[in-house]
Amino acid sequence: MKKALIVGLNKYHSCELQWCDNDAIAMNNLIESNGDGSPNFDVKLITDACDKDCLQSNIQALFNDEADVALLYFSGHGADQDGGYLVTTDFTSSCYGVRMTDVLEWANASKCRNKVIILDCCFSGQMGESLLVNNSSVLGEGVTIMAASRSWQSSMEDSDIQHGVFTDLLIQGLKGGAADISGNITPASLYSFVDQSLGAWQQRPVFKTNISQFLPIRTINAKVPKATLRKISKYFVNPSDEYKLDPSYEFTNDPSVEHNVVEPYADTDKVAIFKELQLFESVGLIEPVGTEHMYFAAMESKACKLTALGLHYWKLSKDRRF
């Protein structure tokens, strides 16, 4: 079971924001289902006015369960006083909203397997910082924090894209930019995608975690089908092996095709294998030996071999990990 609380607040008195509701709606639309349309998170979406009691009670309800993943996403104002606040629409100078330290304590105490907190607000990097510095607490087991900016930085909105800069990258990552070869998107891969997309002079995202194994927060169609990926240890019995090729693997090398053909002519079974090897090559799992392209590796009777990434997936295949 996966559950998520998605909050996007614009309607602040005297300091209204523009695109936080867009952020929340886009995040909701992506994580409520996977790339193949299958259900993913059971989402509660809040985009209207939200006072402190409303936000606090909903966050507590999110973590008061035993879900596989409990995900909190917040887009709105942040305040840097007293360890940081998620600012609610009823804020005053004496009460800004919900304290980040309280949110972390609720997540730490939760029995949910994975607790993921994603914040697109100013000073969001303060989440967990004051507790860690004071040594009064640490990130609880299974807790992951992804913040849009450092503890002293603002988090920017972009009128051209009508989203927060950070959330726009999250959206791109959840659509597939952060997916691995199997189509899994985890908090770590999503953060890596965002981090690499922001320049050194922009707001810098923050990632904090205490977890031994991430569960995917979304899956898309795999770049290589699992049934095909499992064959990598069949084609390469040993990781140092080279898979020998010849012209019979290339489907255009057929007398019926107007083409300079050579013997041995295209063989249907070998052509099928070669298409899978070319798919492996397209995602960086194998590479041709002694030439730049798989076509020439076949036509010149050369070979292909595993890359470093291919070796990783070879081990997973050999151990029947997928």
C-alpha positions in Angstrom: 0.0 0.0 0.0 1.2 3.5 -0.9 -0.3 6.7 0.3 0.5 10.3 -0.4 -0.4 13.8 0.9 0.1 16.4 -1.9 -0.1 20.0 -0.8 0.2 23.1 -3.0 -0.6 26.5 -1.5 -0.9 29.8 -3.3 -3.5 31.8 -1.3 -1.3 33.5 1.3 -2.5 36.9 2.5 -0.1 39.7 1.4 2.4 37.3 -0.2 0.5 35.1 -2.7 2.3 32.6 -4.8 1.4 31.7 -8.4 2.2 28.1 -9.4 2.2 25.9 -6.2 -1.3 24.5 -7.0 0.0 23.6 -10.5 2.9 21.8 -8.8 0.6 19.8 -6.6 -1.8 18.9 -9.4 1.0 17.7 -11.7 2.6 15.7 -8.9 -0.8 14.1 -8.1 -1.5 13.2 -11.7 1.9 11.5 -12.0 2.1 9.5 -8.8 -1.4 8.3 -8.6 -0.7 5.9 -11.4 2.3 4.2 -13.0 3.4 4.6 -16.6 1.3 1.6 -17.7 -1.8 3.1 -16.1 -1.8 0.7 -13.1 -2.7 2.3 -9.7 0.2 3.6 -7.6 -0.4 6.0 -4.7 -3.7 6.6 -2.9 -3.4 10.4 -2.9 -5.0 13.2 -0.9 -4.6 16.5 -2.7 -4.9 19.9 -1.0 -4.6 23.0 -3.2 -7.0 25.5 -1.5 -6.5 27.4 1.7 -5.0 25.2 4.4 -4.6 26.4 8.0 -2.1 25.0 10.6 -4.6 22.5 12.1 -5.6 21.2 8.7 -2.0 20.6 7.6 -0.9 19.2 10.9 -3.8 16.7 11.2 -3.3 15.5 7.6 0.4 15.0 8.0 -0.1 13.0 11.2 -2.8 10.9 9.5 -0.4 10.2 6.6 2.3 8.8 8.9 -0.1 7.1 11.3 -0.3 3.9 9.4 1.8 0.9 8.2 1.9 1.7 4.5 4.8 0.5 2.3 5.4 4.1 1.3 4.0 7.3 2.8 4.9 10.3 0.7 4.5 14.0 1.7 4.9 16.6 -0.9 4.6 20.3 0.0 4.8 23.3 -2.3 4.3 26.7 -0.8 6.1 29.3 1.5 8.7 28.2 3.9 10.1 30.1 6.9 13.5 29.8 8.4 12.7 30.6 12.0 13.0 28.1 14.8 14.3 25.2 12.7 12.0 25.9 9.7 8.3 25.9 9.0 5.9 24.7 6.3 4.0 28.0 6.1 0.2 27.6 6.2 -2.3 30.1 4.8 -3.3 31.4 8.2 0.2 32.3 9.3 0.9 35.1 11.7 4.2 36.6 12.9 3.9 34.4 16.0 2.8 31.2 14.3 4.0 30.4 10.8 2.5 27.0 10.4 3.8 23.5 11.0 7.3 23.1 12.2 9.7 21.0 10.1 11.0 19.4 13.3 7.6 18.2 14.2 7.1 16.7 10.7 10.3 14.8 11.0 9.4 13.5 14.5 6.1 12.2 13.2 7.9 10.5 10.3 10.5 9.0 12.6 7.8 7.5 14.8 5.8 6.2 11.9 5.5 2.4 11.3 5.4 3.0 7.5 8.2 1.1 5.7 9.4 4.1 3.7 8.7 7.7 4.6 9.5 10.2 1.8 9.3 14.0 2.4 9.6 16.2 -0.7 9.6 20.0 0.0 9.5 22.8 -2.7 9.6 25.8 -0.4 12.2 28.3 0.7 14.7 27.2 3.3 13.5 23.6 2.9 17.0 22.2 3.5 16.4 23.0 7.2 14.3 19.9 7.4 16.2 17.6 9.7 19.1 20.0 10.0 18.5 21.4 13.5 17.8 18.0 15.0 20.9 16.5 13.5 23.1 19.4 14.6 21.8 19.3 18.2 22.2 15.5 18.3 18.7 15.3 19.9 17.5 13.1 17.1 18.4 11.6 13.8 16.6 10.6 10.6 14.6 7.6 11.6 14.9 4.3 9.8 13.2 4.5 6.4 13.0 8.3 6.3 14.1 10.2 3.1 14.0 14.0 2.7 14.3 15.7 -0.6 14.4 19.5 -0.4 14.3 22.1 -3.2 17.1 24.3 -1.7 19.7 24.7 1.0 18.7 25.9 4.4 19.5 29.5 3.6 18.2 29.6 0.0 15.0 30.6 -1.7 13.1 28.2 -3.9 12.2 29.8 -7.2 9.0 29.7 -9.4 9.3 30.1 -13.1 6.4 31.9 -14.9 7.5 30.5 -18.3 6.9 26.9 -17.2 4.3 27.8 -14.5 5.9 25.5 -11.9 8.5 25.7 -9.3 12.0 25.2 -10.8 12.5 22.1 -8.5 9.1 20.6 -9.1 9.4 21.0 -12.9 12.5 18.8 -12.7 10.6 16.3 -10.4 7.9 16.1 -13.1 10.4 15.4 -15.8 12.1 12.8 -13.7 8.8 11.1 -12.8 7.8 11.0 -16.5 10.8 8.8 -17.1 14.0 10.9 -16.9 14.9 9.4 -13.6 14.0 5.8 -14.5 16.5 3.0 -14.6 16.6 0.4 -17.3 13.9 -1.6 -15.6 11.6 1.4 -15.5 11.9 2.0 -11.7 12.0 5.5 -10.3 13.3 5.7 -6.7 13.8 8.8 -4.5 17.6 8.4 -5.0 17.3 8.3 -8.8 14.9 11.2 -8.8 17.2 13.3 -6.7 20.2 12.4 -8.9 18.2 13.6 -12.0 17.3 16.9 -10.3 20.7 17.5 -8.9 22.4 17.0 -12.3 19.9 19.2 -14.0 20.5 22.3 -11.8 23.5 24.4 -12.4 26.1 25.5 -9.8 24.7 29.0 -9.7 21.1 27.9 -9.1 19.3 26.8 -6.0 20.8 23.5 -4.9 18.7 20.6 -3.8 19.3 18.6 -0.6 19.0 14.9 -0.1 19.0 13.2 3.3 18.2 9.5 3.9 18.4 6.7 6.4 17.4 3.7 4.4 19.0 0.4 3.2 16.7 -0.3 0.2 14.5 2.1 -1.7 11.1 1.1 -3.0 10.1 2.6 -6.3 7.8 5.7 -6.1 6.8 5.2 -9.7 7.4 2.8 -12.6 7.3 3.4 -16.3 7.5 1.0 -19.2 11.0 -0.6 -19.0 13.6 0.5 -21.6 14.4 -3.2 -21.9 11.6 -5.7 -21.1 12.5 -7.9 -18.1 12.1 -11.1 -20.2 14.8 -9.8 -22.5 17.0 -8.4 -19.8 17.1 -11.9 -18.1 18.8 -13.3 -21.2 22.0 -11.2 -20.7 23.5 -14.0 -18.6 22.4 -16.5 -21.2 24.3 -14.8 -24.0 27.3 -14.1 -21.8 27.8 -17.2 -19.7 30.8 -15.6 -18.0 31.1 -11.9 -17.4 34.4 -11.7 -19.4 33.0 -13.5 -22.4 32.7 -11.9 -25.8 29.7 -12.9 -27.9 30.9 -13.8 -31.4 29.0 -12.4 -34.3 29.0 -12.9 -38.1 26.9 -11.6 -41.0 24.1 -14.1 -40.4 23.0 -11.9 -37.4 22.2 -8.9 -39.6 18.7 -9.0 -41.1 19.6 -6.9 -44.1 22.2 -9.4 -45.2 19.6 -11.4 -47.2 19.6 -12.1 -50.9 16.0 -10.8 -51.1 17.1 -7.4 -50.0 18.8 -5.0 -52.4 22.1 -4.9 -50.6 25.6 -6.2 -50.9 25.3 -9.5 -49.1 27.9 -11.9 -47.9 27.8 -15.4 -46.6 26.6 -16.7 -44.2 23.2 -15.1 -45.0 20.8 -13.7 -42.5 19.5 -16.4 -40.1 16.1 -15.8 -38.5 17.1 -17.1 -35.1 20.3 -15.2 -35.0 18.6 -12.0 -36.3 16.3 -12.2 -33.3 19.2 -12.5 -30.9 21.0 -9.7 -32.6 18.0 -7.4 -32.2 18.1 -8.1 -28.4 21.9 -7.5 -28.3 21.3 -4.2 -30.2 18.7 -3.2 -27.5 21.3 -4.0 -24.8 23.8 -1.8 -26.7 21.3 1.1 -27.0 21.1 1.4 -23.1 24.8 0.9 -22.5 24.9 -2.7 -21.4 27.1 -4.1 -24.1 29.5 -2.6 -26.7 31.0 -3.9 -30.0 34.6 -5.1 -30.0 37.0 -3.5 -32.5 34.4 -1.3 -34.2 32.0 1.5 -33.3 28.7 -0.1 -34.4 27.0 -3.4 -33.9 26.2 -3.6 -37.6 29.9 -3.6 -38.5 30.6 -6.0 -35.6 28.2 -8.5 -37.3 29.2 -7.8 -40.9 32.9 -8.0 -40.1 32.5 -11.2 -37.9 33.7 -9.5 -34.8 32.1 -9.6 -31.3 30.4 -7.7 -28.5 31.1 -7.6 -24.7 29.6 -6.4 -21.5 30.1 -2.9 -20.3 30.6 -2.0 -16.6 26.8 -1.3 -16.4 26.2 -4.5 -18.3 28.2 -6.5 -15.7 25.9 -5.1 -13.0 22.8 -6.3 -14.8 24.5 -9.6 -15.7 25.0 -10.3 -12.0 21.3 -9.4 -11.3 20.2 -11.7 -14.1 22.5 -14.5 -12.8 21.1 -14.2 -9.3 17.5 -14.0 -10.6 17.0 -10.6 -9.0 14.4 -9.5 -11.6 
